[in-house]
Amino acid sequence: MKENTARFGRRLFVIGFWILVWQLGAHAVDNHIILVGPWDTVLALGRLIPDWEFWRSIAYSFGKITLGFLSGFGAGVFLGSLGYRLTFVKDLLKPVMVLLKSIPVASFVILALIWAGSKNLSVLISFIVVLPMIYVNTLAGLGSTDGKLLEMAKVFRMSAVRKIRYIYVPALLPYLKSGCRIALGMSWKSGVAAEVIGVPDHSIGEKLYMAKIYLNTADVLAWTLVIILVSALVERAVLGVLGRISFGGGAYESGGS
């Protein structure tokens, strides 16, 4: 209990410290176009919250970016599992994954605008960013599977379903959790950046772009705060689901024994 209280106190101190640095920086600059303080950002956020368009924009971007993330996650796990089983597939996909990790997001955004238009731009960009991260972590996780457990499963003729559930999944989950922590943040960063370039209607990117056009720095920071909060909530939800999968499997296994 004391340790949790101390950890919470340290966290509050760190947050308060950087808010103070932010406020002092805004005061030193003394130019609301270049930088506004935390209070002005909170006021801007308070002005945006009652507006229906604010929530519509969050829902639009949340839906598109989440769709891109889930598609990239599913494709990454599937292709990573396939690459683990078939060396030919792994060798075939290697240059593609290197390419996806190396090409700047801005280049993908421009190409995606040509291919798909602005409406589904954030879906495609989030997918492209997430896919190689999850693919690499899936390969690493499956590759870390204990060989002795696999030998034991072979000796006792364990079914493929039970091997996946009790051997492969426990080895894979820590790598998926680690990959998701990075992939979720990157999907929101790249997805919103794509929206700022493509400016689809009723998106967070459109609101950021309009705030930039009118030199409304307070709105830019308010929307940035919204992106951080939504991204953090999505990350906690996804990692919570993965944690439940891990706990559920362990409970089943112990109960079965």
ZAMARGU-4260 file (C-alpha; in steps of 0.2 Angstrom, whole numbers, plus 5000, padded with zeros to 4 digits):
<rodrens>
0) 5000/5000/5000 | 5014/5012/5005 | 5024/5008/4989 | 5008/5011/4978 | 5006/5028/4987
5) 5024/5033/4985 | 5023/5028/4966 | 5008/5038/4964 | 5016/5053/4973 | 5031/5052/4962
10) 5020/5051/4946 | 5011/5067/4952 | 5027/5075/4955 | 5034/5071/4938 | 5018/5077/4929
15) 5018/5093/4940 | 5036/5097/4936 | 5034/5096/4917 | 5018/5106/4918 | 5027/5119/4928
20) 5041/5119/4915 | 5028/5121/4901 | 5021/5136/4910 | 5037/5144/4913 | 5042/5141/4895
25) 5026/5149/4889 | 5029/5164/4900 | 5047/5166/4894 | 5041/5165/4876 | 5026/5177/4879
30) 5019/5174/4862 | 5003/5164/4860 | 5006/5160/4842 | 5022/5151/4846 | 5018/5143/4863
35) 5003/5144/4875 | 5003/5138/4893 | 4994/5123/4901 | 4979/5134/4907 | 4976/5141/4890
40) 4976/5123/4883 | 4964/5118/4896 | 4952/5132/4892 | 4953/5128/4873 | 4949/5110/4877
45) 4934/5116/4888 | 4928/5126/4873 | 4929/5111/4862 | 4921/5098/4873 | 4903/5104/4872
50) 4904/5104/4853 | 4896/5089/4844 | 4909/5091/4830 | 4923/5088/4843 | 4916/5070/4848
55) 4912/5067/4829 | 4930/5070/4825 | 4936/5059/4839 | 4924/5045/4834 | 4929/5046/4815
60) 4948/5045/4818 | 4946/5032/4832 | 4937/5021/4820 | 4948/5023/4806 | 4965/5021/4816
65) 4958/5007/4826 | 4953/4998/4810 | 4970/5000/4803 | 4978/4994/4819 | 4967/4979/4821
70) 4970/4974/4802 | 4989/4976/4804 | 4989/4966/4820 | 4979/4952/4813 | 4989/4952/4797
75) 5006/4953/4807 | 5001/4938/4818 | 4995/4928/4803 | 5010/4931/4792 | 5022/4930/4806
80) 5015/4913/4811 | 5016/4908/4792 | 5034/4914/4791 | 5038/4904/4807 | 5032/4888/4799
85) 5038/4890/4781 | 5055/4897/4779 | 5051/4901/4760 | 5037/4913/4766 | 5049/4921/4779
90) 5062/4924/4765 | 5049/4930/4753 | 5042/4943/4766 | 5059/4949/4772 | 5062/4963/4759
95) 5044/4968/4760 | 5045/4971/4779 | 5062/4979/4778 | 5054/4991/4765 | 5039/4995/4776
100) 5050/4999/4791 | 5062/5010/4780 | 5051/5021/4769 | 5046/5037/4778 | 5028/5038/4783
105) 5026/5054/4772 | 5030/5045/4756 | 5017/5032/4761 | 5004/5045/4764 | 5007/5053/4747
110) 5006/5036/4738 | 4991/5031/4748 | 4982/5048/4743 | 4984/5043/4725 | 4979/5025/4728
115) 4965/5026/4741 | 4960/5045/4742 | 4959/5054/4759 | 4944/5045/4766 | 4953/5029/4771
120) 4970/5036/4772 | 4973/5034/4790 | 4967/5016/4789 | 4980/5011/4776 | 4994/5021/4785
125) 4990/5013/4802 | 4990/4996/4794 | 5007/4999/4785 | 5015/5005/4801 | 5008/4992/4812
130) 5011/4976/4801 | 5030/4975/4801 | 5031/4978/4820 | 5018/4964/4824 | 5026/4953/4811
135) 5043/4954/4818 | 5037/4952/4836 | 5027/4937/4831 | 5042/4929/4823 | 5053/4932/4838
140) 5040/4926/4850 | 5037/4910/4841 | 5055/4908/4839 | 5058/4909/4858 | 5047/4893/4861
145) 5055/4881/4872 | 5061/4866/4861 | 5060/4854/4876 | 5041/4858/4878 | 5039/4855/4859
150) 5048/4838/4861 | 5037/4833/4875 | 5022/4838/4866 | 5028/4827/4851 | 5031/4812/4863
155) 5014/4813/4871 | 5006/4817/4854 | 4998/4833/4860 | 4985/4840/4847 | 4990/4855/4837
160) 4976/4865/4846 | 4983/4861/4863 | 5001/4865/4857 | 4996/4882/4851 | 4986/4886/4867
165) 4998/4879/4880 | 5015/4881/4872 | 5015/4894/4858 | 5003/4907/4865 | 5012/4909/4882
170) 5029/4911/4872 | 5021/4923/4860 | 5011/4934/4871 | 5025/4944/4880 | 5032/4949/4862
175) 5015/4954/4856 | 5012/4965/4872 | 5029/4973/4869 | 5025/4976/4850 | 5008/4983/4854
180) 5015/4996/4866 | 5025/5003/4851 | 5013/4999/4837 | 4998/5007/4846 | 5007/5024/4848
185) 5014/5024/4831 | 4997/5020/4823 | 4990/5035/4831 | 5005/5046/4827 | 5005/5041/4809
190) 4986/5040/4807 | 4984/5058/4813 | 4999/5064/4803 | 4991/5056/4787 | 4974/5065/4791
195) 4984/5081/4793 | 4991/5079/4775 | 4975/5072/4767 | 4963/5082/4778 | 4948/5070/4777
200) 4931/5078/4783 | 4927/5077/4802 | 4944/5070/4807 | 4956/5075/4821 | 4969/5079/4807
205) 4957/5091/4799 | 4954/5100/4815 | 4973/5101/4818 | 4976/5107/4801 | 4962/5121/4803
210) 4970/5126/4819 | 4987/5128/4811 | 4979/5138/4797 | 4972/5150/4809 | 4988/5150/4820
215) 4977/5144/4835 | 4991/5136/4845 | 4979/5133/4860 | 4968/5122/4849 | 4983/5113/4842
220) 4989/5108/4859 | 4971/5104/4865 | 4969/5092/4851 | 4986/5085/4854 | 4981/5081/4872
225) 4966/5072/4866 | 4976/5061/4854 | 4988/5057/4869 | 4973/5053/4880 | 4964/5042/4868
230) 4979/5033/4862 | 4984/5029/4881 | 4966/5023/4884 | 4966/5012/4868 | 4984/5005/4873
235) 4977/5000/4891 | 4962/4992/4883 | 4972/4981/4871 | 4985/4976/4883 | 4971/4972/4896
240) 4964/4960/4883 | 4980/4952/4880 | 4983/4950/4898 | 4966/4942/4900 | 4971/4930/4887
245) 4987/4925/4896 | 4978/4924/4913 | 4963/4914/4906 | 4975/4901/4898 | 4985/4899/4914
250) 4969/4896/4924 | 4963/4883/4912 | 4979/4874/4912 | 4981/4873/4931 | 4962/4868/4932
255) 4965/4854/4920 | 4980/4847/4929
</rodrens>
